[in-house]
Amino acid sequence: MSVDVPRSIVLVRHAKADWPDVADHERPLADRGRKDAPAIGEWLAAHGVAPGLTLCSTAVRTRETWRLAAHHLPQRPKTVYEERLYEASPGEIIAVLNDVSDDVTDLLVIGHNPGIQGVAEALTADSDGDALERMTRNGFPTSTVAVLRFDGSWKSVEPGVATLTDYWEPHEPPE
């Protein structure tokens, strides 16, 4: 496969988590998170987002988010639970992206803040419509989705290579 093909990265922050007396990695979704996670999948399906591969942090809250969201997709992509995404910095997330096979054109990544927001900001060189303005204004609350597009191989992913084509959050404040 040619490495100059258009590719997409769909970045998802896990749904709202609860704070029980467990290790951070084991925190489950809160009631609101269990309500919001399916909306992620509904939004992805409604916007024709069809990843060929999902990389999901190994944390309980990210796995639960993906399970509830993926149920709403027309076809569930291959899923890899990636330990390196737990508590990952933007640079560490970029390193994970650089390891993706060029056979994959559309990738979904489910992780945590501040890494997910940081990598969305770092990769974005420009945006369609007001997507960047909204992301800058609202940040990256739980259950937020950012869709970025770039041309090239996964090994070429670095800051400033992508266009932010869409930004969605289930509880976006009115303008």
Backbone torsions as a table, in degrees:
resi	resn	phi	psi	omega
1	MET	NA	135.4	178.5
2	SER	-63.6	141.9	-178.0
3	VAL	-85.2	-5.4	-179.8
4	ASP	-97.0	19.5	178.6
5	VAL	-76.2	153.0	175.4
6	PRO	-67.0	139.0	-179.8
7	ARG	-132.0	157.3	175.6
8	SER	-127.8	147.0	174.2
9	ILE	-122.4	120.3	176.5
10	VAL	-106.0	114.7	-178.8
11	LEU	-101.1	127.6	-178.1
12	VAL	-127.5	128.7	170.4
13	ARG	-89.5	136.6	-179.3
14	HIS	-52.8	158.1	177.2
15	ALA	-70.6	169.5	-176.6
16	LYS	-56.2	126.7	-178.6
17	ALA	-101.5	156.0	175.8
18	ASP	-86.7	169.8	-179.3
19	TRP	-123.7	52.7	177.2
20	PRO	-70.1	172.7	-178.8
21	ASP	-81.5	70.0	177.9
22	VAL	-136.0	166.9	175.6
23	ALA	-60.0	148.4	-177.3
24	ASP	-52.3	-42.8	-178.4
25	HIS	-60.2	-26.8	-175.0
26	GLU	-96.6	4.5	-178.1
27	ARG	-65.2	127.9	179.0
28	PRO	-86.9	175.0	174.6
29	LEU	-71.8	147.1	171.8
30	ALA	-80.3	171.1	177.9
31	ASP	-54.4	-45.5	179.1
32	ARG	-61.3	-38.3	177.9
33	GLY	-63.1	-40.3	178.6
34	ARG	-68.1	-23.9	175.4
35	LYS	-81.3	-39.1	-175.6
36	ASP	-77.7	-34.0	-175.5
37	ALA	-57.3	-44.5	177.1
38	PRO	-61.1	-31.7	178.9
39	ALA	-63.7	-29.7	175.7
40	ILE	-60.9	-51.1	-179.9
41	GLY	-61.7	-40.6	177.6
42	GLU	-62.5	-41.8	178.7
43	TRP	-64.3	-46.4	180.0
44	LEU	-58.2	-47.2	-179.2
45	ALA	-63.5	-43.3	-178.5
46	ALA	-65.6	-26.1	-178.9
47	HIS	-101.6	12.5	175.2
48	GLY	67.7	22.5	178.2
49	VAL	-81.5	115.4	-175.7
50	ALA	-131.1	81.3	-178.8
51	PRO	-65.5	146.2	175.4
52	GLY	-86.7	-19.5	-178.9
53	LEU	-148.7	139.8	172.5
54	THR	-117.7	130.2	171.3
55	LEU	-108.5	121.9	-173.9
56	CYS	-124.5	133.2	172.7
57	SER	-53.9	153.7	-179.3
58	THR	-81.5	-5.3	-179.1
59	ALA	-63.2	149.1	-178.8
60	VAL	-56.8	-45.1	-175.8
61	ARG	-65.5	-31.8	177.7
62	THR	-76.0	-39.5	178.4
63	ARG	-64.6	-41.3	177.6
64	GLU	-65.4	-41.2	178.1
65	THR	-58.1	-47.8	-177.7
66	TRP	-65.1	-42.9	-180.0
67	ARG	-58.7	-44.5	-178.8
68	LEU	-72.5	-33.9	179.8
69	ALA	-76.3	-44.3	-175.1
70	ALA	-61.8	-27.7	179.5
71	HIS	-57.1	-25.3	-175.9
72	HIS	-95.4	-1.2	179.1
73	LEU	-85.4	146.5	179.0
74	PRO	-61.5	-32.1	178.8
75	GLN	-143.9	127.2	-179.5
76	ARG	-79.2	126.2	178.6
77	PRO	-75.6	165.1	171.6
78	LYS	-57.4	138.6	-179.5
79	THR	-122.4	132.6	174.8
80	VAL	-120.4	125.3	177.1
81	TYR	-87.9	112.3	-168.2
82	GLU	-107.4	109.8	-179.3
83	GLU	-58.7	-32.9	-176.3
84	ARG	-67.7	-13.6	180.0
85	LEU	-83.3	-16.4	179.5
86	TYR	-72.8	122.5	-179.1
87	GLU	58.8	28.0	-177.0
88	ALA	-77.1	141.8	172.8
89	SER	-80.2	166.8	175.9
90	PRO	-55.0	-41.6	179.0
91	GLY	-63.8	-38.4	178.3
92	GLU	-68.6	-36.2	177.2
93	ILE	-66.5	-41.9	177.1
94	ILE	-60.3	-39.9	177.5
95	ALA	-61.3	-38.6	176.6
96	VAL	-64.4	-44.6	179.0
97	LEU	-60.5	-38.9	-179.5
98	ASN	-63.7	-19.3	-179.9
99	ASP	-90.3	-4.4	-178.0
100	VAL	-71.2	140.4	178.6
101	SER	-67.5	141.4	178.1
102	ASP	-69.5	-4.1	171.4
103	ASP	-69.7	-20.3	-178.9
104	VAL	-90.1	125.2	175.7
105	THR	-102.3	-30.5	-177.7
106	ASP	-126.1	118.7	-173.3
107	LEU	-121.6	138.0	173.7
108	LEU	-115.1	133.3	-179.9
109	VAL	-123.2	125.8	177.5
110	ILE	-113.6	119.9	-177.6
111	GLY	-148.7	-149.3	-168.3
112	HIS	-127.7	156.5	169.5
113	ASN	-88.9	151.9	10.1
114	PRO	-86.4	-2.7	-175.4
115	GLY	-62.1	-46.0	-176.8
116	ILE	-63.8	-46.8	177.6
117	GLN	-63.1	-43.5	-179.4
118	GLY	-60.7	-41.5	-179.8
119	VAL	-71.9	-35.0	175.9
120	ALA	-61.1	-45.2	179.1
121	GLU	-66.4	-42.1	-177.9
122	ALA	-65.5	-41.1	-176.8
123	LEU	-75.6	-25.1	-173.1
124	THR	-74.8	118.8	173.6
125	ALA	-96.8	-35.5	176.6
126	ASP	-155.0	179.8	-177.7
127	SER	-147.5	161.6	173.9
128	ASP	-89.1	136.7	176.2
129	GLY	57.1	-137.8	-177.4
130	ASP	-102.3	19.5	-175.7
131	ALA	-58.3	-46.6	-178.4
132	LEU	-68.1	-39.6	178.3
133	GLU	-59.8	-44.7	179.6
134	ARG	-66.9	-41.2	179.0
135	MET	-64.6	-40.9	178.8
136	THR	-65.0	-42.1	-178.6
137	ARG	-70.1	-44.1	-171.3
138	ASN	-95.9	-15.7	-175.4
139	GLY	76.4	-142.9	-175.6
140	PHE	-139.1	69.2	-180.0
141	PRO	-61.5	168.9	178.0
142	THR	-55.5	146.4	179.7
143	SER	70.2	12.9	179.3
144	THR	-78.8	147.8	179.3
145	VAL	-126.0	133.4	171.9
146	ALA	-125.3	133.4	179.1
147	VAL	-112.6	124.1	179.8
148	LEU	-121.2	147.3	177.4
149	ARG	-125.5	145.3	175.5
150	PHE	-152.9	163.7	175.1
151	ASP	-113.2	134.6	178.6
152	GLY	135.2	-173.9	179.5
153	SER	-87.9	163.7	176.8
154	TRP	-64.7	-29.8	178.4
155	LYS	-66.2	-19.6	-179.3
156	SER	-90.8	1.0	179.5
157	VAL	-67.2	123.7	178.8
158	GLU	-156.4	168.7	-179.9
159	PRO	-52.3	137.4	174.6
160	GLY	81.1	16.6	-177.4
161	VAL	-96.6	-10.2	-167.4
162	ALA	-118.0	161.1	170.6
163	THR	-108.7	127.2	175.3
164	LEU	-78.4	109.8	-175.2
165	THR	-96.2	-20.4	179.1
166	ASP	-157.3	150.3	177.6
167	TYR	-143.6	128.8	-179.1
168	TRP	-143.2	140.9	170.8
169	GLU	-139.6	144.6	-173.7
170	PRO	-69.2	-20.9	-176.5
171	HIS	-124.1	42.2	-177.2
172	GLU	-61.9	127.8	179.9
173	PRO	-66.9	149.4	178.1
174	PRO	-66.9	152.2	180.0
175	GLU	-78.9	NA	NA
